[in-house]
Amino acid sequence: MNAPVRLRPEIAALPAYRQGEQAAPDAFKLSSNENPFEPLPAVVDALRDAVAVNRYPDATAAGLRAALADKFGVTTDEVHVGAGSVSLLQQLVLAAAAPGDEVVYAWRSFEAYPGLVTVSGATSVQVPLREDGSHDLAAMAAAVGERTRLVIVCSPNNPTGTVVTTTEFEQFMSAVPDDLLVVLDEAYAEFVTDEHAVDGPSLTERHPNLVVLRTFSKAHGLAALRVGYAIGASSVLDAARSTAIPLAVTAQGQAAALASLAHEEELLARVDRIAVLRDQVWRALVDQGWEPPLAQGNFVWLPTGEHTAHAAEVFETHGLVVRAFAPEGLRVTIGEPESVERVLRAAQEVLGNTSV
Ligand SMILES: Cc1ncc(COP(=O)(O)O)c(C=O)c1O
């Protein structure tokens, strides 16, 4: 039904958020970069014990912030927790950018970026990825102007899986003004095995204009509980907090995240298994004749170009729900180990049918 109410035209024109499609019972859902593992037993226990649903949660997430501060060697003021890292990004965009301002980010990157910028009233400046799917940081630095209030760097980049190296990132940080907020979105950091990849938390002390975003949704497998965190200067995080909806991080989410952190070794063993599987899939795709970018998240990118819609259909006939970004490519999550054989069969079939 269409209601005749007056809305902000730029908001009304935004495409509605499209979640990775639900899979049929016998299909694998590889469209949202989720973790295939059930929660750790300690997380299930923590969730069961966090039963006081009649009480509001701790608005400051003090326990979780203290644990994160300890892990990263920063103060609790330099950690901010939100209902998913995407909500923290929204807070930072709102804190830094207003109508007339610009936000620079690579494209194609995480689908949420354009919408968040539009909601703030600012303007997106999208800098094309390089041929190999990686960020063109020199071009991004060159795109920074008088009106730029925020730059978002995504490493590993969703959906191409490429990382920004420490050297590239340091060059970028010295090329942009010290008073420009740079957000490094590291939602997939735990899956990274490339030793040259940037590691945000180790750089925030040297660069007070840098805020790093991480999440419990991916490696920790707590996507439904919505917990993400930011590390950066307390003054910037305070500004982000001022834009936040209070009490958005549930007690259950905080308890589960704390338990997951306390059992990180067990968790990282699972992450390792996914990374090993990812490398095997990537190698098998290369052997088939694909030229996928180096994958460092929990997903691979198939550059299917103009054949993307057809390729997604082929994957569907193999019982695989993947994310199609026509006319660029397909993003395929590394999910259940049993899905891998199907992924490779579908990829082979796409190659056989088309000239990608
Ligand atoms: C690059 C990137 N950043 C942030 C997020 C959002 O994660 P969260 O569940 O913490 O909001 C995602 C989720 O897909 C992502 O791919």
The ligand as an ORCA input file, in Angstrom:
! r2SCAN-3c Opt
* xyz 0 1
  C      32.515     -5.365      5.523
  C      31.430     -5.548      6.514
  N      31.328     -4.685      7.526
  C      30.366     -4.799      8.445
  C      29.446     -5.817      8.369
  C      28.337     -5.830      9.379
  O      28.545     -6.687     10.381
  P      27.689     -6.623     11.723
  O      26.921     -7.891     11.745
  O      28.709     -6.516     12.796
  O      26.815     -5.419     11.676
  C      29.490     -6.747      7.339
  C      28.491     -7.816      7.257
  O      28.287     -8.452      6.273
  C      30.514     -6.599      6.382
  O      30.615     -7.444      5.362
*
